[in-house]
Amino acid sequence: MDEYLAPVCSPEYLARNEFLKTAADLARCTLLHDGDAWEEDASEDAEWRFWLRALGALDVDSSDGQFFTMANMAIEAALTHQGIAMGRLSLVEDLLAANRLVTPFPQRIKSPTNYRLVYPSELAGRPGVTEVANWLRDEARSGSSAHEEQSSRRHLAVARR
């Protein structure tokens, strides 16, 4: 399943930081990091660096901010108005739908990493394993379609303003 990245923060944090209009404005914010987001040899700021480079915001120091050892800790910090976390959209979609988190920018960047279902080959075809694998594939497909549809609607809303 593919993953998409976008900065997320609480609506309160966004309201307190009205200057936040472009990715370059992130230089004035507290970046919240999952310091162990990608493969072992990746830097602690890999997600932020990837997203900022994709948007051309090269003046933002992606190594600045608060670092956590798990993604959910960075998201919890964002929920409590401590800064802006890099959200993996499949993991924060419920928080966005409930308006507990918001995305200050419309840009969602496809992550170079994705999710894969892995299990021992001797379990392939076993009842239970097949059902779970099929269910996960269906969920991944429906989540991907919902994300694309939701992203299209948001871009249309932004374009109409």
OpenMM code with the backbone's topology and positions (N, CA, C; nanometers):
from openmm import Vec3, app, unit

residues = "MET ASP GLU TYR LEU ALA PRO VAL CYS SER PRO GLU TYR LEU ALA ARG ASN GLU PHE LEU LYS THR ALA ALA ASP LEU ALA ARG CYS THR LEU LEU HIS ASP GLY ASP ALA TRP GLU GLU ASP ALA SER GLU ASP ALA GLU TRP ARG PHE TRP LEU ARG ALA LEU GLY ALA LEU ASP VAL ASP SER SER ASP GLY GLN PHE PHE THR MET ALA ASN MET ALA ILE GLU ALA ALA LEU THR HIS GLN GLY ILE ALA MET GLY ARG LEU SER LEU VAL GLU ASP LEU LEU ALA ALA ASN ARG LEU VAL THR PRO PHE PRO GLN ARG ILE LYS SER PRO THR ASN TYR ARG LEU VAL TYR PRO SER GLU LEU ALA GLY ARG PRO GLY VAL THR GLU VAL ALA ASN TRP LEU ARG ASP GLU ALA ARG SER GLY SER SER ALA HIS GLU GLU GLN SER SER ARG ARG HIS LEU ALA VAL ALA ARG ARG".split()
positions = [
    Vec3(0.0855, -0.1162, 0.0000),
    Vec3(0.0000, 0.0000, 0.0000),
    Vec3(0.0903, 0.1228, 0.0000),
    Vec3(0.0615, 0.2140, -0.0879),
    Vec3(0.1379, 0.3384, -0.0909),
    Vec3(0.1029, 0.4245, 0.0289),
    Vec3(0.1942, 0.5143, 0.0610),
    Vec3(0.1733, 0.6086, 0.1705),
    Vec3(0.1990, 0.7491, 0.1185),
    Vec3(0.1277, 0.8449, 0.1741),
    Vec3(0.1446, 0.9852, 0.1400),
    Vec3(0.1782, 1.0634, 0.2663),
    Vec3(0.2615, 1.1648, 0.2504),
    Vec3(0.3074, 1.2461, 0.3625),
    Vec3(0.2537, 1.3876, 0.3509),
    Vec3(0.2163, 1.4445, 0.4645),
    Vec3(0.1747, 1.5841, 0.4716),
    Vec3(0.1916, 1.6315, 0.6148),
    Vec3(0.2363, 1.7538, 0.6330),
    Vec3(0.2452, 1.8087, 0.7685),
    Vec3(0.1056, 1.8181, 0.8310),
    Vec3(0.0981, 1.7892, 0.9603),
    Vec3(-0.0284, 1.7975, 1.0332),
    Vec3(-0.0054, 1.8666, 1.1673),
    Vec3(-0.1067, 1.9399, 1.2107),
    Vec3(-0.1007, 2.0058, 1.3411),
    Vec3(-0.2433, 2.0188, 1.3932),
    Vec3(-0.2545, 2.0622, 1.5158),
    Vec3(-0.3876, 2.0849, 1.5719),
    Vec3(-0.4450, 2.2136, 1.5124),
    Vec3(-0.5772, 2.2231, 1.5032),
    Vec3(-0.6372, 2.3488, 1.4565),
    Vec3(-0.5951, 2.4678, 1.5436),
    Vec3(-0.5765, 2.4447, 1.6730),
    Vec3(-0.5349, 2.5500, 1.7640),
    Vec3(-0.3943, 2.5997, 1.7317),
    Vec3(-0.3036, 2.5073, 1.7015),
    Vec3(-0.1663, 2.5460, 1.6654),
    Vec3(-0.1683, 2.6297, 1.5376),
    Vec3(-0.2463, 2.5881, 1.4411),
    Vec3(-0.2559, 2.6626, 1.3155),
    Vec3(-0.3128, 2.8023, 1.3399),
    Vec3(-0.4143, 2.8134, 1.4257),
    Vec3(-0.4750, 2.9438, 1.4563),
    Vec3(-0.3746, 3.0358, 1.5267),
    Vec3(-0.2893, 2.9781, 1.6127),
    Vec3(-0.1889, 3.0580, 1.6840),
    Vec3(-0.0731, 3.1001, 1.5934),
    Vec3(-0.0597, 3.0352, 1.4799),
    Vec3(0.0505, 3.0627, 1.3872),
    Vec3(-0.0067, 3.1047, 1.2520),
    Vec3(-0.0801, 3.2151, 1.2527),
    Vec3(-0.1494, 3.2637, 1.1331),
    Vec3(-0.0553, 3.2924, 1.0168),
    Vec3(0.0728, 3.3159, 1.0453),
    Vec3(0.1704, 3.3441, 0.9403),
    Vec3(0.1949, 3.2240, 0.8489),
    Vec3(0.1544, 3.1048, 0.8912),
    Vec3(0.1855, 2.9805, 0.8212),
    Vec3(0.1046, 2.9695, 0.6913),
    Vec3(0.1648, 3.0136, 0.5811),
    Vec3(0.0969, 3.0119, 0.4508),
    Vec3(0.1700, 2.9259, 0.3480),
    Vec3(0.3030, 2.9186, 0.3584),
    Vec3(0.3822, 2.8413, 0.2628),
    Vec3(0.4756, 2.7471, 0.3381),
    Vec3(0.5302, 2.6511, 0.2669),
    Vec3(0.6227, 2.5560, 0.3289),
    Vec3(0.7441, 2.6276, 0.3874),
    Vec3(0.7872, 2.7374, 0.3270),
    Vec3(0.9019, 2.8127, 0.3796),
    Vec3(0.8733, 2.8681, 0.5189),
    Vec3(0.7463, 2.8931, 0.5502),
    Vec3(0.7085, 2.9450, 0.6821),
    Vec3(0.7321, 2.8436, 0.7935),
    Vec3(0.7528, 2.7189, 0.7582),
    Vec3(0.7795, 2.6157, 0.8593),
    Vec3(0.9089, 2.6436, 0.9354),
    Vec3(0.9951, 2.7280, 0.8800),
    Vec3(1.1202, 2.7643, 0.9489),
    Vec3(1.0915, 2.8310, 1.0829),
    Vec3(0.9731, 2.8866, 1.0993),
    Vec3(0.9355, 2.9555, 1.2236),
    Vec3(0.8535, 2.8662, 1.3169),
    Vec3(0.8374, 2.7404, 1.2822),
    Vec3(0.7548, 2.6464, 1.3605),
    Vec3(0.8409, 2.5384, 1.4235),
    Vec3(0.7815, 2.4682, 1.5190),
    Vec3(0.8471, 2.3522, 1.5799),
    Vec3(0.8101, 2.2287, 1.4992),
    Vec3(0.9107, 2.1672, 1.4376),
    Vec3(0.8876, 2.0438, 1.3630),
    Vec3(0.8935, 1.9263, 1.4604),
    Vec3(0.7978, 1.8375, 1.4489),
    Vec3(0.7905, 1.7175, 1.5336),
    Vec3(0.8281, 1.5982, 1.4463),
    Vec3(0.9240, 1.5198, 1.4919),
    Vec3(0.9822, 1.4130, 1.4107),
    Vec3(0.9592, 1.2750, 1.4697),
    Vec3(0.9317, 1.1791, 1.3822),
    Vec3(0.9492, 1.0383, 1.4162),
    Vec3(1.0930, 1.0096, 1.3757),
    Vec3(1.1820, 1.0067, 1.4719),
    Vec3(1.3239, 0.9925, 1.4445),
    Vec3(1.3649, 0.8574, 1.3912),
    Vec3(1.2730, 0.7632, 1.3885),
    Vec3(1.3037, 0.6279, 1.3408),
    Vec3(1.2013, 0.5870, 1.2354),
    Vec3(1.1668, 0.6795, 1.1469),
    Vec3(1.0573, 0.6576, 1.0531),
    Vec3(1.0912, 0.5614, 0.9406),
    Vec3(1.2126, 0.5685, 0.8898),
    Vec3(1.2483, 0.4900, 0.7724),
    Vec3(1.3542, 0.3879, 0.8059),
    Vec3(1.4180, 0.3353, 0.7053),
    Vec3(1.5159, 0.2294, 0.7272),
    Vec3(1.6252, 0.2743, 0.8231),
    Vec3(1.6953, 0.1778, 0.8735),
    Vec3(1.7922, 0.1976, 0.9805),
    Vec3(1.8949, 0.3067, 0.9528),
    Vec3(1.9411, 0.3175, 0.8301),
    Vec3(2.0475, 0.4135, 0.8007),
    Vec3(1.9961, 0.5520, 0.7613),
    Vec3(1.8644, 0.5716, 0.7635),
    Vec3(1.8076, 0.7026, 0.7289),
    Vec3(1.8280, 0.8002, 0.8447),
    Vec3(1.8402, 0.9275, 0.8100),
    Vec3(1.8567, 1.0290, 0.9138),
    Vec3(1.7265, 1.0463, 0.9914),
    Vec3(1.7379, 1.1034, 1.1102),
    Vec3(1.6207, 1.1224, 1.1954),
    Vec3(1.5192, 1.2198, 1.1350),
    Vec3(1.5633, 1.3034, 1.0446),
    Vec3(1.4735, 1.4007, 0.9828),
    Vec3(1.4357, 1.3615, 0.8395),
    Vec3(1.4479, 1.2344, 0.8050),
    Vec3(1.4289, 1.1883, 0.6666),
    Vec3(1.2924, 1.2255, 0.6091),
    Vec3(1.1859, 1.2068, 0.6851),
    Vec3(1.0524, 1.2386, 0.6320),
    Vec3(1.0378, 1.3876, 0.6039),
    Vec3(1.0752, 1.4696, 0.6995),
    Vec3(1.0656, 1.6140, 0.6800),
    Vec3(1.1534, 1.6592, 0.5646),
    Vec3(1.2767, 1.6104, 0.5618),
    Vec3(1.3688, 1.6495, 0.4548),
    Vec3(1.3118, 1.6130, 0.3180),
    Vec3(1.2566, 1.4941, 0.3054),
    Vec3(1.1983, 1.4487, 0.1793),
    Vec3(1.0838, 1.5408, 0.1369),
    Vec3(0.9916, 1.5706, 0.2291),
    Vec3(0.8757, 1.6541, 0.1967),
    Vec3(0.9195, 1.7959, 0.1613),
    Vec3(1.0092, 1.8544, 0.2394),
    Vec3(1.0558, 1.9910, 0.2146),
    Vec3(1.1291, 2.0019, 0.0813),
    Vec3(1.2119, 1.9037, 0.0503),
    Vec3(1.2822, 1.9056, -0.0794),
    Vec3(1.1833, 1.8958, -0.1944),
    Vec3(1.0826, 1.8122, -0.1796),
    Vec3(0.9827, 1.7966, -0.2860),
    Vec3(0.9107, 1.9287, -0.3141),
    Vec3(0.8956, 2.0123, -0.2111),
    Vec3(0.8279, 2.1412, -0.2282),
    Vec3(0.9257, 2.2554, -0.2554),
    Vec3(1.0541, 2.2273, -0.2534),
    Vec3(1.1529, 2.3307, -0.2799),
    Vec3(1.1765, 2.4242, -0.1632),
    Vec3(1.1382, 2.3839, -0.0437),
    Vec3(1.1578, 2.4666, 0.0764),
    Vec3(1.2936, 2.4339, 0.1375),
    Vec3(1.3992, 2.4666, 0.0653),
    Vec3(1.5339, 2.4273, 0.1053),
    Vec3(1.5909, 2.5115, 0.2184),
    Vec3(1.5280, 2.6237, 0.2503),
    Vec3(1.5770, 2.7090, 0.3588),
    Vec3(1.5275, 2.6655, 0.4964),
    Vec3(1.4365, 2.5694, 0.5000),
    Vec3(1.3860, 2.5192, 0.6281),
    Vec3(1.4827, 2.4130, 0.6789),
    Vec3(1.5293, 2.4287, 0.8014),
    Vec3(1.6217, 2.3329, 0.8627),
    Vec3(1.5418, 2.2126, 0.9124),
    Vec3(1.5436, 2.1063, 0.8336),
    Vec3(1.4647, 1.9870, 0.8689),
    Vec3(1.5206, 1.9141, 0.9904),
    Vec3(1.6415, 1.9469, 1.0325),
    Vec3(1.6991, 1.8779, 1.1483),
    Vec3(1.6634, 1.9460, 1.2801),
    Vec3(1.5865, 2.0544, 1.2718),
    Vec3(1.5470, 2.1275, 1.3911),
    Vec3(1.4148, 2.0715, 1.4448),
    Vec3(1.3889, 2.0881, 1.5717),
    Vec3(1.2611, 2.0472, 1.6293),
    Vec3(1.2754, 1.9429, 1.7382),
    Vec3(1.1648, 1.8755, 1.7658),
    Vec3(1.1604, 1.7724, 1.8694),
    Vec3(1.1581, 1.6350, 1.8032),
    Vec3(1.2351, 1.5434, 1.8588),
    Vec3(1.2460, 1.4091, 1.8023),
    Vec3(1.1861, 1.3068, 1.8984),
    Vec3(1.1131, 1.2129, 1.8412),
    Vec3(1.0501, 1.1059, 1.9181),
    Vec3(1.0931, 0.9729, 1.8591),
    Vec3(1.0732, 0.8654, 1.9339),
    Vec3(1.1154, 0.7337, 1.8873),
    Vec3(1.0029, 0.6567, 1.8180),
    Vec3(0.8840, 0.7148, 1.8173),
    Vec3(0.7696, 0.6494, 1.7521),
    Vec3(0.6812, 0.7561, 1.6881),
    Vec3(0.6215, 0.7203, 1.5753),
    Vec3(0.5361, 0.8147, 1.5027),
    Vec3(0.4197, 0.8621, 1.5881),
    Vec3(0.3589, 0.7719, 1.6651),
    Vec3(0.2421, 0.8122, 1.7437),
    Vec3(0.2778, 0.9154, 1.8511),
    Vec3(0.4031, 0.9173, 1.8953),
    Vec3(0.4448, 1.0179, 1.9937),
    Vec3(0.4509, 1.1562, 1.9284),
    Vec3(0.4994, 1.1628, 1.8046),
    Vec3(0.5029, 1.2905, 1.7325),
    Vec3(0.3602, 1.3380, 1.7049),
    Vec3(0.2712, 1.2465, 1.6711),
    Vec3(0.1307, 1.2824, 1.6451),
    Vec3(0.0646, 1.3301, 1.7745),
    Vec3(0.0916, 1.2636, 1.8859),
    Vec3(0.0369, 1.3088, 2.0143),
    Vec3(0.0849, 1.4491, 2.0480),
    Vec3(0.2113, 1.4774, 2.0189),
    Vec3(0.2640, 1.6120, 2.0433),
    Vec3(0.1909, 1.7139, 1.9553),
    Vec3(0.1616, 1.6774, 1.8320),
    Vec3(0.0855, 1.7671, 1.7437),
    Vec3(-0.0559, 1.7876, 1.7976),
    Vec3(-0.1173, 1.6822, 1.8472),
    Vec3(-0.2529, 1.6925, 1.9029),
    Vec3(-0.2579, 1.7855, 2.0243),
    Vec3(-0.1459, 1.7962, 2.0956),
    Vec3(-0.1420, 1.8826, 2.2141),
    Vec3(-0.0741, 2.0167, 2.1839),
    Vec3(-0.0779, 2.0565, 2.0565),
    Vec3(-0.0393, 2.1918, 2.0122),
    Vec3(0.1087, 2.2237, 2.0284),
    Vec3(0.1952, 2.1214, 2.0258),
    Vec3(0.3380, 2.1439, 2.0470),
    Vec3(0.4153, 2.1744, 1.9193),
    Vec3(0.3531, 2.1556, 1.8024),
    Vec3(0.4222, 2.1804, 1.6766),
    Vec3(0.3513, 2.1117, 1.5619),
    Vec3(0.4277, 2.0899, 1.4552),
    Vec3(0.3748, 2.0278, 1.3332),
    Vec3(0.4484, 1.8973, 1.3094),
    Vec3(0.3737, 1.7896, 1.2966),
    Vec3(0.4312, 1.6572, 1.2722),
    Vec3(0.4176, 1.6228, 1.1244),
    Vec3(0.5052, 1.5364, 1.0775),
    Vec3(0.4893, 1.4830, 0.9425),
    Vec3(0.3922, 1.3670, 0.9529),
    Vec3(0.2768, 1.3844, 0.8919),
    Vec3(0.1730, 1.2821, 0.9020),
    Vec3(0.1800, 1.1819, 0.7884),
    Vec3(0.1739, 1.0575, 0.8238),
    Vec3(0.1531, 0.9519, 0.7244),
    Vec3(0.0017, 0.9403, 0.7132),
    Vec3(-0.0507, 0.9812, 0.5991),
    Vec3(-0.1940, 1.0043, 0.5886),
    Vec3(-0.2798, 0.8818, 0.6173),
    Vec3(-0.2331, 0.7629, 0.5845),
    Vec3(-0.3137, 0.6451, 0.6155),
    Vec3(-0.3264, 0.6249, 0.7667),
    Vec3(-0.2320, 0.6788, 0.8422),
    Vec3(-0.2345, 0.6617, 0.9871),
    Vec3(-0.3061, 0.7745, 1.0607),
    Vec3(-0.3237, 0.8906, 0.9957),
    Vec3(-0.3872, 1.0044, 1.0636),
    Vec3(-0.5203, 1.0432, 1.0009),
    Vec3(-0.5691, 0.9652, 0.9033),
    Vec3(-0.6914, 1.0041, 0.8321),
    Vec3(-0.8118, 1.0198, 0.9255),
    Vec3(-0.8237, 0.9384, 1.0278),
    Vec3(-0.9360, 0.9514, 1.1215),
    Vec3(-0.9251, 1.0807, 1.2027),
    Vec3(-0.8041, 1.1176, 1.2406),
    Vec3(-0.7830, 1.2420, 1.3152),
    Vec3(-0.8110, 1.3642, 1.2272),
    Vec3(-0.7788, 1.3540, 1.0990),
    Vec3(-0.8107, 1.4623, 1.0053),
    Vec3(-0.9619, 1.4719, 0.9835),
    Vec3(-1.0274, 1.3581, 0.9674),
    Vec3(-1.1725, 1.3570, 0.9460),
    Vec3(-1.2467, 1.4136, 1.0665),
    Vec3(-1.1937, 1.3903, 1.1865),
    Vec3(-1.2559, 1.4409, 1.3092),
    Vec3(-1.2129, 1.5841, 1.3402),
    Vec3(-1.1294, 1.6422, 1.2542),
    Vec3(-1.0781, 1.7775, 1.2705),
    Vec3(-0.9955, 1.7951, 1.3984),
    Vec3(-0.9399, 1.6864, 1.4478),
    Vec3(-0.8469, 1.6966, 1.5610),
    Vec3(-0.7095, 1.7377, 1.5113),
    Vec3(-0.6798, 1.7034, 1.3856),
    Vec3(-0.5603, 1.7492, 1.3161),
    Vec3(-0.6033, 1.8132, 1.1855),
    Vec3(-0.5217, 1.9052, 1.1366),
    Vec3(-0.5450, 1.9690, 1.0069),
    Vec3(-0.4142, 1.9678, 0.9294),
    Vec3(-0.4262, 1.9819, 0.7986),
    Vec3(-0.3089, 1.9937, 0.7129),
    Vec3(-0.3002, 2.1392, 0.6687),
    Vec3(-0.1948, 2.2107, 0.7092),
    Vec3(-0.1843, 2.3522, 0.6739),
    Vec3(-0.1641, 2.3765, 0.5243),
    Vec3(-0.1183, 2.2763, 0.4510),
    Vec3(-0.0880, 2.2897, 0.3093),
    Vec3(-0.1587, 2.1791, 0.2306),
    Vec3(-0.1958, 2.2053, 0.1061),
    Vec3(-0.2656, 2.1026, 0.0280),
    Vec3(-0.1727, 1.9938, -0.0273),
    Vec3(-0.0415, 2.0173, -0.0269),
    Vec3(0.0505, 1.9228, -0.0899),
    Vec3(0.0671, 1.7958, -0.0077),
    Vec3(0.0371, 1.6857, -0.0738),
    Vec3(0.0600, 1.5534, -0.0162),
    Vec3(0.1597, 1.4844, -0.1078),
    Vec3(0.2705, 1.4411, -0.0516),
    Vec3(0.3789, 1.3849, -0.1304),
    Vec3(0.3809, 1.2336, -0.1105),
    Vec3(0.3890, 1.1612, -0.2217),
    Vec3(0.3969, 1.0145, -0.2117),
    Vec3(0.5295, 0.9772, -0.1468),
    Vec3(0.5199, 0.8991, -0.0419),
    Vec3(0.6381, 0.8552, 0.0317),
    Vec3(0.7174, 0.7540, -0.0510),
    Vec3(0.8491, 0.7547, -0.0375),
    Vec3(0.9280, 0.6512, -0.1060),
    Vec3(0.9162, 0.5150, -0.0371),
    Vec3(0.8528, 0.5121, 0.0779),
    Vec3(0.8311, 0.3851, 0.1483),
    Vec3(0.6829, 0.3479, 0.1359),
    Vec3(0.6535, 0.2226, 0.1592),
    Vec3(0.5145, 0.1774, 0.1551),
    Vec3(0.4969, 0.0634, 0.2542),
    Vec3(0.3757, 0.0121, 0.2586),
    Vec3(0.3430, -0.0973, 0.3500),
    Vec3(0.3296, -0.2266, 0.2719),
    Vec3(0.3781, -0.3326, 0.3298),
    Vec3(0.3693, -0.4650, 0.2662),
    Vec3(0.3248, -0.5680, 0.3708),
    Vec3(0.2452, -0.6616, 0.3253),
    Vec3(0.2057, -0.7740, 0.4097),
    Vec3(0.3103, -0.8833, 0.3915),
    Vec3(0.3706, -0.9257, 0.5013),
    Vec3(0.4757, -1.0274, 0.4968),
    Vec3(0.4395, -1.1381, 0.5942),
    Vec3(0.4494, -1.2604, 0.5459),
    Vec3(0.4267, -1.3756, 0.6324),
    Vec3(0.5028, -1.4943, 0.5756),
    Vec3(0.5313, -1.5954, 0.6574),
    Vec3(0.6070, -1.7123, 0.6100),
    Vec3(0.5337, -1.7831, 0.4954),
    Vec3(0.6077, -1.8259, 0.3952),
    Vec3(0.5483, -1.8886, 0.2771),
    Vec3(0.4680, -2.0141, 0.3120),
    Vec3(0.5055, -2.0818, 0.4184),
    Vec3(0.4313, -2.2038, 0.4549),
    Vec3(0.2887, -2.1726, 0.5034),
    Vec3(0.2605, -2.0457, 0.5341),
    Vec3(0.1252, -2.0074, 0.5757),
    Vec3(0.0362, -1.9675, 0.4576),
    Vec3(0.0961, -1.9496, 0.3404),
    Vec3(0.0195, -1.9078, 0.2226),
    Vec3(-0.0900, -2.0099, 0.1917),
    Vec3(-0.2086, -1.9620, 0.1674),
    Vec3(-0.3204, -2.0482, 0.1321),
    Vec3(-0.3939, -2.1085, 0.2506),
    Vec3(-0.3457, -2.0898, 0.3690),
    Vec3(-0.4143, -2.1429, 0.4873),
    Vec3(-0.5389, -2.0610, 0.5161),
    Vec3(-0.6460, -2.1290, 0.5585),
    Vec3(-0.7655, -2.0539, 0.5987),
    Vec3(-0.7277, -1.9559, 0.7097),
    Vec3(-0.7891, -1.8459, 0.7108),
    Vec3(-0.7574, -1.7432, 0.8086),
    Vec3(-0.6523, -1.6476, 0.7533),
    Vec3(-0.5383, -1.7018, 0.7121),
    Vec3(-0.4326, -1.6173, 0.6558),
    Vec3(-0.4804, -1.5572, 0.5241),
    Vec3(-0.5408, -1.6391, 0.4401),
    Vec3(-0.5920, -1.5899, 0.3114),
    Vec3(-0.6989, -1.4844, 0.3329),
    Vec3(-0.7910, -1.5083, 0.4275),
    Vec3(-0.8976, -1.4114, 0.4539),
    Vec3(-0.8411, -1.2789, 0.5048),
    Vec3(-0.7463, -1.2860, 0.5970),
    Vec3(-0.6863, -1.1641, 0.6506),
    Vec3(-0.6092, -1.0905, 0.5407),
    Vec3(-0.5333, -1.1650, 0.4611),
    Vec3(-0.4565, -1.1025, 0.3521),
    Vec3(-0.5506, -1.0349, 0.2519),
    Vec3(-0.6594, -1.1012, 0.2154),
    Vec3(-0.7561, -1.0418, 0.1221),
    Vec3(-0.8223, -0.9185, 0.1818),
    Vec3(-0.8566, -0.9261, 0.3104),
    Vec3(-0.9187, -0.8116, 0.3772),
    Vec3(-0.8225, -0.6925, 0.3788),
    Vec3(-0.6963, -0.7177, 0.4127),
    Vec3(-0.5973, -0.6099, 0.4146),
    Vec3(-0.5790, -0.5478, 0.2760),
    Vec3(-0.5764, -0.6318, 0.1724),
    Vec3(-0.5647, -0.5791, 0.0355),
    Vec3(-0.6849, -0.4918, 0.0003),
    Vec3(-0.8042, -0.5373, 0.0363),
    Vec3(-0.9251, -0.4583, 0.0094),
    Vec3(-0.9218, -0.3258, 0.0851),
    Vec3(-0.8804, -0.3299, 0.2110),
    Vec3(-0.8701, -0.2072, 0.2908),
    Vec3(-0.7685, -0.1109, 0.2305),
    Vec3(-0.6554, -0.1642, 0.1870),
    Vec3(-0.5515, -0.0798, 0.1271),
    Vec3(-0.6031, -0.0152, -0.0012),
    Vec3(-0.6752, -0.0928, -0.0828),
    Vec3(-0.7317, -0.0375, -0.2071),
    Vec3(-0.8363, 0.0686, -0.1775),
    Vec3(-0.9262, 0.0418, -0.0841),
    Vec3(-1.0320, 0.1388, -0.0542),
    Vec3(-0.9743, 0.2623, 0.0134),
    Vec3(-0.8741, 0.2464, 0.0973),
    Vec3(-0.8091, 0.3615, 0.1595),
    Vec3(-0.7378, 0.4466, 0.0569),
    Vec3(-0.6734, 0.3837, -0.0395),
    Vec3(-0.6034, 0.4559, -0.1450),
    Vec3(-0.7023, 0.5320, -0.2320),
    Vec3(-0.8156, 0.4700, -0.2654),
    Vec3(-0.9179, 0.5374, -0.3465),
    Vec3(-0.9792, 0.6533, -0.2704),
    Vec3(-1.0071, 0.6316, -0.1429),
    Vec3(-1.0664, 0.7372, -0.0603),
    Vec3(-0.9702, 0.8539, -0.0467),
    Vec3(-0.8402, 0.8232, -0.0298),
    Vec3(-0.7412, 0.9301, -0.0173),
    Vec3(-0.7351, 1.0124, -0.1448),
    Vec3(-0.7328, 0.9456, -0.2609),
    Vec3(-0.7257, 1.0174, -0.3879),
    Vec3(-0.8500, 1.1033, -0.4091),
    Vec3(-0.9668, 1.0495, -0.3752),
    Vec3(-1.0909, 1.1253, -0.3903),
    Vec3(-1.0930, 1.2447, -0.2957),
    Vec3(-1.0546, 1.2230, -0.1715),
    Vec3(-1.0530, 1.3303, -0.0721),
    Vec3(-0.9511, 1.4373, -0.1114),
    Vec3(-0.8356, 1.3958, -0.1590),
    Vec3(-0.7330, 1.4893, -0.2012),
    Vec3(-0.7820, 1.5727, -0.3195),
    Vec3(-0.8516, 1.5102, -0.4127),
    Vec3(-0.9064, 1.5826, -0.5283),
    Vec3(-1.0083, 1.6853, -0.4829),
    Vec3(-1.0959, 1.6473, -0.3892),
    Vec3(-1.1959, 1.7417, -0.3385),
    Vec3(-1.1302, 1.8598, -0.2690),
    Vec3(-1.0262, 1.8338, -0.1907),
    Vec3(-0.9573, 1.9429, -0.1212),
    Vec3(-0.8910, 2.0373, -0.2202),
    Vec3(-0.8284, 1.9807, -0.3253),
    Vec3(-0.7632, 2.0655, -0.4249),
    Vec3(-0.8658, 2.1497, -0.4990),
    Vec3(-0.9841, 2.0945, -0.5258),
    Vec3(-1.0893, 2.1715, -0.5910),
    Vec3(-1.1366, 2.2848, -0.5008),
    Vec3(-1.1514, 2.2561, -0.3722),
    Vec3(-1.1954, 2.3584, -0.2780),
    Vec3(-1.0934, 2.4712, -0.2690),
    Vec3(-0.9663, 2.4377, -0.2676),
    Vec3(-0.8603, 2.5383, -0.2629),
    Vec3(-0.8616, 2.6206, -0.3916),
    Vec3(-0.8785, 2.5540, -0.5048),
    Vec3(-0.8790, 2.6249, -0.6339),
    Vec3(-0.9959, 2.7202, -0.6452),
    Vec3(-1.1097, 2.6892, -0.5831),
    Vec3(-1.2285, 2.7743, -0.5917),
    Vec3(-1.2169, 2.8994, -0.5065),
    Vec3(-1.1307, 2.8987, -0.4061),
    Vec3(-1.1184, 3.0137, -0.3149),
    Vec3(-1.0627, 3.1298, -0.3834),
] * unit.nanometer
topology = app.Topology()
chain = topology.addChain("A")
for resn in residues:
    res = topology.addResidue(resn, chain)
    for name in ("N", "CA", "C"):
        topology.addAtom(name, app.Element.getBySymbol(name[0]), res)
